[in-house]
Amino acid sequence: MIPTQQAVLDGDKMAMARLMTLVENDDPKGLDLLRKLFKHTGKARIIGITGPPGVGKSTLVFKVAQAFRKMGKKVGIVAVDPTSPFTGGALLGDRVRMQDLSTDEGVFIRSMGNRGYFGGLARRTGEVVDILDAAGMDIVIVETIGTGQAEVDVVRTVHTCCVVLVPGFGDEVQTFKAGILEIGDIFVVNKADKGADKVVMELRAMLDLAVDRDKDAWVPPIVKTAATTGEGVDELIKAMDGHCGHIKGSGRLRLKAVEKAMRDMDLLLGEKFMAGFMKKKGMRERFEAAAKKVANRKTDPRTAVERLTG
């Protein structure tokens, strides 16, 4: 059953969930409704929570969502997980720590399997965020898988990107991971009750070297938290608010909107090209034959693609 546009705009949870499923499955009727809803988007604040596995991202998301709810904000949560090779569902989809929020009418939680999509997000994360936005969520929190270095897509999807690290978790390696310094608007040292000074010192040293010295540039703050107790969450919210004010005042918010649009269009263009390409007569057979040649080292992937598209 296709939900109505008004039901989604009214924040009907059943309608929202049904539309998200349709969109994830590329159902034409669901995608058509998404087109109509798009003009109602662009109002929500989108916050990304990323970082390596085991740093406590889910617990932190839970505490941050609670804090925003105390302010009267409606909160949507998109939790991206690895896809189960057996069921096709999200491996961590139960989100035990968030169950206390599931009965809150002002909170909507959606777990998404990445379905093999790289970059820390699922292929339809952007569209699910749009549905939450159109449904009137004030805050949308996107929690990435936790693959570390590869999680760069999130920065093109959210307004504020928080990178979470912890003490004693390969501190030196974490601070040097490719892309981590570039994508972080705020750095969070979670589990700070176990001693965070070393990580904070290393991060600050790296940021001092990497941050733009322009007087108007945003300097990423480092916030220490202990998500299990809620310690430091208020300071994190203040840092998020500070970054929100900065990107609005500097015009960066508009640039981020353009970057997100470019990412969404780039993804859709690639899908459309590939779908049309594979529909050509005999192309699937040629594609599989070329793949076998690559696997047998009779040619390389680049040459194979050039021959297929030439």
C-alpha positions as CSV (number, residue, x, y, z in Angstrom):
1,M,0.0,0.0,0.0
2,I,1.3,3.4,-1.0
3,P,1.1,6.0,1.8
4,T,-0.4,9.4,1.1
5,Q,1.6,12.5,0.9
6,Q,-0.4,14.2,3.6
7,A,0.2,11.2,6.0
8,V,4.0,11.6,5.6
9,L,3.8,15.4,6.0
10,D,1.8,14.9,9.2
11,G,4.5,12.7,10.6
12,D,2.5,9.5,10.6
13,K,5.1,6.9,11.6
14,M,3.5,4.0,9.7
15,A,3.4,6.0,6.5
16,M,7.0,7.2,6.9
17,A,8.2,3.6,7.5
18,R,6.3,2.3,4.5
19,L,7.6,5.0,2.2
20,M,11.2,4.4,3.4
21,T,10.8,0.7,2.5
22,L,9.4,1.5,-0.9
23,V,12.3,3.9,-1.6
24,E,14.9,1.4,-0.4
25,N,13.4,-1.1,-2.8
26,D,13.3,1.4,-5.7
27,D,9.5,1.0,-6.0
28,P,8.4,3.5,-8.7
29,K,5.3,4.6,-6.8
30,G,7.4,5.3,-3.7
31,L,10.0,7.2,-5.7
32,D,7.2,9.3,-7.3
33,L,5.9,10.2,-3.9
34,L,9.4,11.2,-2.8
35,R,9.6,13.6,-5.8
36,K,6.4,15.3,-4.6
37,L,7.7,15.5,-1.0
38,F,11.0,17.1,-1.9
39,K,9.7,20.7,-2.0
40,H,8.9,20.2,1.7
41,T,12.5,19.4,2.7
42,G,15.4,21.7,3.6
43,K,14.2,22.6,7.1
44,A,15.8,20.0,9.4
45,R,19.3,20.1,10.9
46,I,21.2,17.1,9.9
47,I,24.0,15.8,12.2
48,G,26.4,13.0,11.4
49,I,28.0,10.7,14.0
50,T,30.9,8.7,12.6
51,G,34.0,6.9,13.8
52,P,35.5,3.5,14.2
53,P,33.5,0.5,15.5
54,G,33.4,0.2,19.3
55,V,33.7,3.8,20.2
56,G,30.1,4.1,21.5
57,K,28.4,5.8,18.6
58,S,24.9,4.3,19.3
59,T,25.0,5.2,23.0
60,L,26.1,8.7,22.1
61,V,23.3,9.1,19.6
62,F,20.8,8.0,22.2
63,K,22.0,10.6,24.7
64,V,22.2,13.4,22.1
65,A,18.6,12.5,20.9
66,Q,17.4,12.6,24.5
67,A,19.0,16.0,25.0
68,F,17.3,17.4,21.9
69,R,14.0,16.0,23.0
70,K,14.3,17.8,26.3
71,M,14.5,21.0,24.2
72,G,11.2,20.0,22.6
73,K,12.8,19.1,19.2
74,K,11.5,16.3,17.1
75,V,14.3,13.9,16.3
76,G,14.8,11.4,13.4
77,I,17.6,8.8,13.7
78,V,19.1,7.0,10.7
79,A,21.3,4.2,11.9
80,V,23.3,2.5,9.1
81,D,24.6,-1.0,9.8
82,P,26.4,-3.7,7.8
83,T,24.0,-5.9,5.9
84,S,23.5,-9.5,7.1
85,P,24.7,-11.9,4.4
86,F,22.0,-14.3,5.5
87,T,18.8,-12.2,5.9
88,G,19.7,-9.1,4.0
89,G,18.7,-7.0,7.0
90,A,20.7,-4.7,9.2
91,L,23.0,-6.8,11.5
92,L,22.6,-4.3,14.4
93,G,19.1,-3.3,13.6
94,D,17.7,-3.9,17.0
95,R,19.5,-0.9,18.5
96,V,19.0,-2.1,22.1
97,R,20.3,1.1,23.6
98,M,17.7,3.2,21.7
99,Q,14.6,1.2,22.8
100,D,13.8,3.8,25.4
101,L,13.3,6.3,22.6
102,S,11.1,4.0,20.4
103,T,7.9,4.8,22.3
104,D,8.5,8.6,22.2
105,E,6.1,10.1,19.7
106,G,8.7,12.8,18.9
107,V,11.4,10.3,17.8
108,F,11.6,8.2,14.7
109,I,14.4,5.5,14.4
110,R,15.3,3.8,11.1
111,S,18.0,1.2,10.8
112,M,19.3,0.6,7.3
113,G,21.5,-2.1,6.0
114,N,24.2,-0.8,3.8
115,R,23.6,-3.6,1.2
116,G,27.2,-3.5,0.2
117,Y,27.4,0.2,-0.5
118,F,30.7,1.8,0.5
119,G,31.3,5.1,2.3
120,G,29.8,4.4,5.7
121,L,26.2,5.0,4.5
122,A,23.5,3.1,2.7
123,R,22.6,3.8,-0.9
124,R,19.3,5.5,0.0
125,T,20.4,7.2,3.2
126,G,19.9,10.7,1.6
127,E,16.4,9.9,0.6
128,V,15.5,8.5,4.0
129,V,16.9,11.8,5.5
130,D,14.6,13.7,3.1
131,I,11.6,11.8,4.3
132,L,12.3,12.6,7.9
133,D,12.9,16.2,6.9
134,A,9.6,16.4,5.0
135,A,7.8,14.7,8.0
136,G,8.7,17.6,10.3
137,M,11.7,16.3,12.2
138,D,13.7,19.3,13.6
139,I,16.9,17.2,14.0
140,V,18.0,14.2,11.9
141,I,21.0,12.2,13.3
142,V,22.8,9.9,10.9
143,E,25.0,7.2,12.5
144,T,27.4,5.6,10.1
145,I,28.5,2.0,10.0
146,G,31.9,2.5,11.6
147,T,34.4,1.6,8.9
148,G,36.7,4.4,9.8
149,Q,38.8,5.6,6.8
150,A,36.1,5.1,4.2
151,E,33.4,7.1,5.9
152,V,33.6,10.2,3.8
153,D,30.1,10.2,2.2
154,V,28.6,11.4,5.5
155,V,30.2,14.8,5.2
156,R,28.3,15.4,2.0
157,T,25.0,14.4,3.6
158,V,25.0,16.2,6.9
159,H,25.4,19.8,8.1
160,T,27.6,19.0,11.1
161,C,29.9,15.9,11.2
162,C,31.0,14.6,14.6
163,V,33.9,12.2,14.6
164,V,34.0,9.9,17.7
165,L,37.2,8.5,19.1
166,V,38.1,6.8,22.4
167,P,41.1,6.5,24.6
168,G,43.3,3.3,24.3
169,F,41.9,2.4,20.9
170,G,45.0,2.8,18.8
171,D,45.2,6.5,19.6
172,E,48.0,7.4,17.3
173,V,46.5,5.5,14.4
174,Q,43.1,7.1,14.8
175,T,44.3,10.6,14.5
176,F,46.2,9.9,11.3
177,K,43.5,8.0,9.5
178,A,42.9,9.3,6.0
179,G,40.1,11.8,5.8
180,I,39.3,11.9,9.5
181,L,40.7,15.3,10.1
182,E,39.1,16.7,6.9
183,I,35.5,15.4,7.6
184,G,35.3,16.4,11.3
185,D,33.5,19.6,12.3
186,I,33.5,18.4,15.9
187,F,35.7,15.7,17.5
188,V,34.3,13.7,20.4
189,V,36.5,11.7,22.7
190,N,34.0,9.3,24.2
191,K,34.6,7.1,27.2
192,A,36.5,10.0,28.6
193,D,36.2,8.5,32.1
194,K,38.9,6.0,31.0
195,G,41.4,8.9,30.4
196,A,41.2,11.1,27.4
197,D,44.1,13.5,27.7
198,K,46.4,11.7,25.4
199,V,43.9,11.5,22.5
200,V,42.9,15.2,23.1
201,M,46.5,16.3,23.0
202,E,47.2,14.3,19.8
203,L,44.1,15.6,18.1
204,R,44.8,19.2,19.0
205,A,48.4,19.0,17.7
206,M,47.1,17.5,14.4
207,L,44.3,20.1,14.1
208,D,46.7,22.9,14.7
209,L,48.6,21.8,11.7
210,A,45.6,21.1,9.5
211,V,43.1,23.9,10.2
212,D,42.8,26.8,7.9
213,R,44.4,29.9,9.5
214,D,41.8,32.2,8.0
215,K,40.3,34.2,10.8
216,D,36.8,33.2,9.6
217,A,37.5,29.5,9.4
218,W,35.8,27.1,11.8
219,V,38.2,25.5,14.3
220,P,36.8,22.1,15.2
221,P,36.3,21.8,19.0
222,I,37.3,18.7,20.9
223,V,34.6,17.5,23.4
224,K,35.1,14.9,26.0
225,T,32.1,12.7,26.8
226,A,31.1,9.6,28.7
227,A,28.0,8.6,26.9
228,T,26.9,5.9,29.3
229,T,26.5,8.5,32.0
230,G,25.6,11.5,29.8
231,E,28.7,13.4,30.9
232,G,29.8,16.0,28.3
233,V,26.6,15.7,26.2
234,D,25.5,19.2,27.0
235,E,28.9,20.6,25.9
236,L,28.5,18.5,22.7
237,I,25.1,20.1,22.0
238,K,26.6,23.5,22.5
239,A,29.4,22.7,20.0
240,M,26.8,21.5,17.5
241,D,24.8,24.7,18.0
242,G,28.0,26.7,17.5
243,H,28.8,25.0,14.3
244,C,25.2,25.5,13.0
245,G,25.5,29.2,13.7
246,H,28.8,29.4,12.0
247,I,27.8,27.7,8.7
248,K,24.6,29.8,8.6
249,G,26.6,33.1,9.2
250,S,29.4,32.2,6.7
251,G,27.2,31.0,3.9
252,R,28.6,27.5,4.2
253,L,25.1,26.1,4.8
254,R,24.1,27.0,1.2
255,L,27.3,25.4,-0.1
256,K,26.6,22.2,1.9
257,A,23.1,22.1,0.3
258,V,24.8,22.3,-3.2
259,E,27.3,19.6,-2.2
260,K,24.5,17.3,-1.0
261,A,22.6,17.9,-4.2
262,M,25.7,17.1,-6.3
263,R,26.2,13.8,-4.3
264,D,22.6,12.8,-4.7
265,M,22.6,13.6,-8.4
266,D,26.0,11.9,-9.0
267,L,24.7,8.7,-7.4
268,L,21.4,8.7,-9.4
269,L,23.2,9.5,-12.6
270,G,25.5,6.6,-12.1
271,E,22.6,4.3,-11.4
272,K,20.7,5.5,-14.4
273,F,23.7,5.2,-16.7
274,M,24.5,1.7,-15.4
275,A,20.8,0.6,-15.8
276,G,20.7,1.8,-19.4
277,F,24.1,0.4,-20.2
278,M,23.1,-3.1,-19.0
279,K,19.9,-3.0,-21.0
280,K,21.7,-2.9,-24.3
281,K,21.3,-6.1,-26.3
282,G,23.9,-8.7,-25.3
283,M,25.6,-6.3,-22.9
284,R,25.1,-8.5,-19.8
285,E,26.8,-11.5,-21.6
286,R,29.6,-9.2,-22.8
287,F,30.0,-7.8,-19.3
288,E,30.3,-11.3,-17.7
289,A,32.7,-12.4,-20.4
290,A,34.9,-9.3,-19.7
291,A,34.8,-10.0,-16.0
292,K,36.0,-13.6,-16.6
293,K,38.9,-12.2,-18.6
294,V,39.8,-9.8,-15.8
295,A,39.6,-12.6,-13.2
296,N,41.9,-14.8,-15.4
297,R,44.3,-11.8,-15.7
298,K,43.9,-11.8,-19.5
299,T,43.1,-8.1,-19.3
300,D,42.8,-5.4,-16.6
301,P,39.5,-3.8,-15.3
302,R,40.2,-0.4,-16.9
303,T,40.9,-1.8,-20.3
304,A,37.8,-4.0,-20.0
305,V,35.6,-1.1,-19.3
306,E,37.1,1.0,-22.1
307,R,36.3,-1.8,-24.5
308,L,32.8,-2.2,-23.2
309,T,32.0,1.5,-23.5
310,G,34.1,2.3,-26.6
